[in-house]
Amino acid sequence: MNLERINRVYFIGVGGIGMSALARYFNSLGKVVAGYDRVSKPLTQQLEKEGVIIHYEDEPGLIPSAFTQNKKRTLIVYTPAIQKDHKELNYFRGNGYAVLKRSEVLGEISRNKTCMAVAGTHGKTSVSSMLAHLLNNSSFGCNAFLGGILKNYDSNLIINKKSNLMVVEADEFDRSFLNLSPNMALITSIDEDHLDIYNDKASIKEAFEEFAGKLPQNGTLVCHKDVSLKIPEEQDMQTYTYSLNAGADFYASNIEITDAKYRFDLVTPRETLKNFTLSIPGLVNVENAVAALSMAYLQRVDREYLFKNLSAFQGVERRFDIQFNQNGVVYIDDYAHHPREISYTIRSVRDFYPKKKVIGVFQPHLYSRTQHFAYQFAKSLELLDEAILLDVYPAREEPIPGVNSEIILKHIENIPATICAREDLPDMLSKREIEALITMGAGDIDRLVGPICDQLQERYGNEYK
């Protein structure tokens, strides 16, 4: 499809983190942009302020008339998370509109750029965001479509019309990343996930191998040292590994915490670059920084930009996002929704706040994921001092009989654990002394951040005696 001929773009699920980046992109080009989303939230409210027309009821009659006048110059973009019986989606399909998945549109855009794609079942948002920041503030500049809101930019989109580089978070859900045309790629991890799409881990690995296979001759692939892929011998490419510690082509050494910041050296295949500074907590973020730095280094970004820009990186919303930190009380919100991510997050809190009692609140995301990982979730949550479970957030799924938060709770041993209704959480927390608190999940748990912060401010804020 020739996107240049399109002058109107309608998004079904416009409030999704990936969809909203595309909406912002087309809006920046001067296209008329509108869409539907299920609920109003801060992201959709911000999009409306930026000029995107949004409504919140699945009703074809609410589609702006401008989108029904010239089908040939109108593009409909939808997320595969939308239910198949969605009225507006079926209206557009039944009336001859050009209807594409989000990933297909992103793939079209990437074909005209030098694409640097970051994939992996966890860590890709943090790595791609760091990489985009490192590049955008260098002599190269970059464009970026990301899966989180960068605090440095207050956006999930970076546009630099002078740059042909494009950083993309490559999502494995629905095999979306296979629509991309990367010139360089990085893979952070390959774990079991999205088993509503993939049959097993072997199928997931095959998809990642197919993704790596899309690199051109003389392309560059960087993988975490624990990622093992079969690359055809005839696919002549440069391959590198990275890790937190030794045993990879790129790794961190001399890691220490000074003045609440990480300091480390970066060992590369050719040299050691000394004295990097990272202001965001969590050893996992040091490893993410190694990944982003390795890609920027291979792109030949001047080292002065690497040091300066990593130090200035403020992080991504909902990725080890410190919401409250006063009078010895800390509250962190995180997107963790996979057992390994939960373990990383809790261990990072333990690492940065070793003497604090840690209470964690987890909202399971998807019935299928809860069913498959119930035991693993429980074991990850046992790293806490106390666990509070909210009800399962269904997202795109219908309930599965017998699948609920109880099946996680029954496997949690050795620590106090309970289930709480979402609306009752602030009241439950008010009855506990808080030292370190984490909220985790990919559903709507983030809507509780404000009420929790208000409560903590009242109890422990600077006026607290």
N, C-alpha and C positions, 0 to 999 in steps of 0.2 A: 504493500500500500504506500502511496505517495503522501506522506504526512503533511507536506507543504501545501497540498491542495485542500486540506481540511481547515475549516474556519470555526467549527463548533465541536466541542468534545463534552460528552455526557458520561458521568461516572456512576456506576451502580455499586455502592459501597465506598463512597468518596472519602469517608472518615478513616479508612484503614491506613496504616502507616505507609505502606508502599503506594497505595492509590493516591493518597494526598500529595506525595512528592510529584507524581505525574500531573496531578491537577495543577499544582503550583508551576510546573514546567510549562504546560500549555498556556496557563494564564499569563506567564511572563512573556510569551510570544505574541500576546495580544489576541489570542483566540477567545471566543465566548465559552466559558466553562460553567457547567452546572452539574448537579447530581443528587442522588438519594443516599441517605444513610439511616440506619435504624433508630439511632438516638443522637440528640445534641450533646456534645462534649467539648472540652476546651479546644481540641484540634479542629473540629468542624466550625466552631465559633470563630476561630482565627482565620480559617479559610474564607468564611463569609465576610470578615473584615477586609480581606484581601481582594474581594470582588467575586468570589465563587458563589453561585446561586444554589442553595441547598434546601431540600424539604425532607421531612422525616416520616412520611407515610407512603407505603407501597401502593401508589395509585397513579395509573397512567394519565389521568386527567390533570394531575399536578405538574406534569412535564411542561416546562416553558414552551410557549408556541414557537419560539425561534428554532426549536429543535425538531419541529414537525414540518418545516417549510421546504427544506432542501436536503433530502436524504444523501445525495451524492457528495456533499461537502460536510457531512456530519459523521462523526465517529463515536461509537458507543464502546466504553471500556468497562469491563466487569471483573470482579475478583472471583476466583473459584470457590471462595467461602460462601458465596451467595447461594441460597437454596434454589433448586431447579424449578420450583413452582412460583418463583418470584414474578409478579404480574408485569412489572415494567420491563424486566429482561425478556419475557416472552412476547410482550408488545413489540419491542424493537426487532426481535428475531422474526416475528410473524409479518413484519411490514417492510422487509427488504433493506434494513439498515446494515451498514458495516459494523459488525460486532466482534470485538477482539478481547482476549484476556489481557490483563495487566502485563503479564510477562511477554506476550507477543508484541505489545507496543514498545515495551522497554527494549526488546530485542531489535526492533526496527531502528530505534534511536541509536543503539550501541553500534550498529553496522557502519555508521558514518563517523565513528570516533575511534581513537586508540583506547580500547576498553581494558580496564584493570578490574577483574571480578574477584570478589572475596566470598567463598562458600564455606559451608560447614554446619553441622547440626547444632553447634553452639559457638559463641564467640565472634560470629561474623559481623554483627552490628558494631561492636566495639572496635574490631580491627579495621573495618572499612571506614569507620568514622575517623579514627586516628590517621589512617592513610590519606583520606581526603584532606584533612587539616594540614598534614605535613606537605602535601603537594600544592594545595591552593595558596599557601603562603610562601611558596618557593618561586623560582624563576619560571617554572613550568606552568603553574596554575592548574586548575582542574574543574571539571563539572562532576557532580556526585548525586546519586539517587540512593538514599540510605533508609535503614529500617528503624531509625530512632531520631529523636530531636537533639541535635548537637547544641550544647550550651553556648559554645562560642558564636553560633550563628542564629540560635533560636529557630532552627528549621531543620528539616530532613532533606533539603535540596540546596545544592551549591551550583550556581551558574557563573561561568567565566567564559564570556563569548570570545576571548582572545586565545583560549586554550582548546586543543583537540583531545586532551586527556579526559577520560570519563571513568570514575570509580563507581562500581555498582555492587550492591549487596546481592549476591546470587542465591536466591531462595530455592531450596530443594523441594519444598512443598508442591505437590501436583506436578513435579518435575519441571518447574518453571524455569530453572537455570539453564535448561537445554535450549531455550530460545535465544540465548546470548551468543555473541561472537567475540570472545575474549582474545586479547593479544598477550596478556599476562594474567595468571590466575593464582590464587592462594586458597588452600583448603586447611581449615583449622581443626576439623574433627569429623569422624564418621561414626556416629552412634545410632543405635536403634531409636527411631522416632518416626512419626507420621505413618504408623502402621495401618492407618485407614487408607493410605495410598500405596505403600510398599508391603509386600507379603512378609518380608523378614530382613535381617541385616544384610544378607547377601544381595538382595534386590537393591537396597540402598547403595551398597558399595558399587554395584554395576552402574547405577545412575551417575555416581560421582566419577567413575571411570569414563563414562560417555561424555560427561562434562569436560573432563581433562582432555579427552580426545578431540574436542572442538578447537583446541589451541592450534594455531598454524605452525607450519615448519619454522623452526628457529624461535618459536614462542618460549615463554618462561613459566615454569610451574614451581611454586613454593608450597611445601606441605609440612605440617607438624610432623615431627619425627616418628610419632606413633601411627601416622596414617600410611598404610601400605596399599599402593595401587598397581595394577598391571597396565603398563604403558607399552603399546606396540613398538617394536624395535624400529620400524620404518618411520615412526613419528619422531623426527629429529628435533629435540627441544632441550633447553637448559633446565635442569631440575636441581632444586635446593631443598634443604630441610631447615626447620627452626625449632627451638625449644627454650624453655626457661633456663635450663642448665646445660652443661657440656654434653657432647654426643651428637651435635647437629652442626650444620654449616653456619648458622647464625644462633647465638645464644647470649644470655646475660651472665656477667661475672661480677664479683665484688658487690653484691646486692646488700644495701643497708638502708635503714630508715633514719633520716635525720630531719628534725623540725617538721615532723608529720608528712614527709615526702620520701619517696623512694629515690635512691641514687644507685646507679649501676653503670657498668661498662658494657659496650656491645662488641662481641667478638664476631667478626665476619670472616669469610674464607681468605681474605687478603690482609686484614689488619684489625686492630682493636681500637675502637673509638671510645674515649674515656669520658666519664663524668656526665652521663645523661641524668636528667631530673624529671620525675613523673609525680604530679601533684594529686592524682586520684588514687584512692586506697585499693588494696588487694593485690596479692602476688600474681593472681591470674591476669591482672592488668599489666604487670611487668611483662608477662609472656605475650600478651596481646600487643604490647608496644614493640617487642622484638619482631613480631610478625609484620607489623606496619612499617617499621624501620627497614626491615629486610627488603620489602617491595620498593620503598622509596630509594634505598641505597642502590638497588639493581637498576632503577630508573635514572641513576646518576644525579640525584638531587645533591646540591652542595651541602657539605656537612654542617656549615654554619646554620643553615635553615633547619636541619634535623635537630640540632641541640635546642635552638631557640623555640621552634614550633612545638616540640614535644613538651617542653617545660610550660608552654602557654596553653596546652590542651586542657580544657575544663571538664571534659567528660560528656556523657550522653544521658539524657533523662531516663530514669528507670534502669540504669545499669550501675549498681552499687552507688545509688543516688542518696547522698546524705541530706536528709530533710530537716533534721534538728540535731544540734550539738551544743548544749549548754549545761554548765554546772555538773559535769560528769555524766550526763545522760545523752545518749546518741540514738538516733532513729534513722534507719536506712531502708529505702524502698528499692526493690529489684525485680526485674522481669523474669527471673529464674522460674522455669516451668518444666524442666527435665531433671531427673534425679542427679545427674552429674553436675548440672548447673547449680542446683541447690547446695550440693556438697561444696563446690567452689566458693559460693557466696558465704556460707557459714564459716568455712575455714579462713576466708579473707577477714571476716569480722574477728575471729579468734586471733588472727595474726596481728591485726591492728589494735585490738582492744583485749589483750590477753587476760586481764583480771576481772572483766565484767561478766555478770550473769547475762546470758543471751536468750531472749524470748523470740520465737519465730512464729509468724502467721503465714499460712500457706493456703492459697486458693487453687485447687486442682483445675486444670484446663483440659477440657474434652473428656467425655465418658470413655472413649476408646483408649486414650492415653492412661487414664486412671486405672482402667481394668488391667492393662498390660503391665503397668509399672507400680502397682500398689505396694508390693513388698519393697522394691527399690526406693520408692518415695519414703517409706517408713524408716528404712536404714539411714537414708540421708538426713532425715529430720532428727534422728537420734543424736546427731552432732550438736543439737541445741541443748539448753538447760530446760526448756519447756516449749512444747509445740501446741499451737492452736490451729485447727483446720476449719476452713470455711466450706460451704457446699460447693459441689463441682460447678464450674462455669461451662455451660454447654456449647457456646459458640455456634458452630454450624451444625451440631449433631442433635439428633433426637435421643432421649434417655435410653439407656440399656438396662433392662431389668436386673436388679440386684447390685448395680454399680453406683456407689456413692462414696462419700468420704469415710464412712464406717469401715470400708475394706482396707483403707490405709491405717486407720486408727488401731485396728485389732493387731497389727504387726508392730506397733511402736512399743518398745520395752525400755525399762530402766529410766525413763524420764516422764514427768507429768505430761499428759496430752489430753486434749478435749476437742469437741466440735462446737462451733459457735455459728449462729446465724449472722450473716453479713451485717445486718442492721444493728445487731447487738454488740458488735466488736468494740466500739469505743467505750461502752459501759463496762464490758468485761476488763478491758485494759485499765480502766480507772480504779479497779480494785487490786491492781498489782503495782508493786514498786518496780520501776523501770530503770535498768542500767544500760542495756543495749537491746534494741528492738529492731526486728527485720520484718517487713511485709514482702511476700514473694508470690508471683503468679502472672499469667499473661491475659487474664480476664479483665474484670472491672474493679479489681481490688485497689487500683490506683485512685479510684474516686473516694477512698477512705483516707487518703493521705492528708488532705486538708483538715478534716475533723480530728484526726489523730494528732497532727501538729498543733492545732488549737488547744487540745487538751494538755499536751506536753508543755506548751508555752505557759498555760495557766498554772500547771503544777510545778514545773521545774525551770521556768524562764528566768531571765536575768533579774527580774524583781523578786524571784523566789528566795526566801530566807530559810 
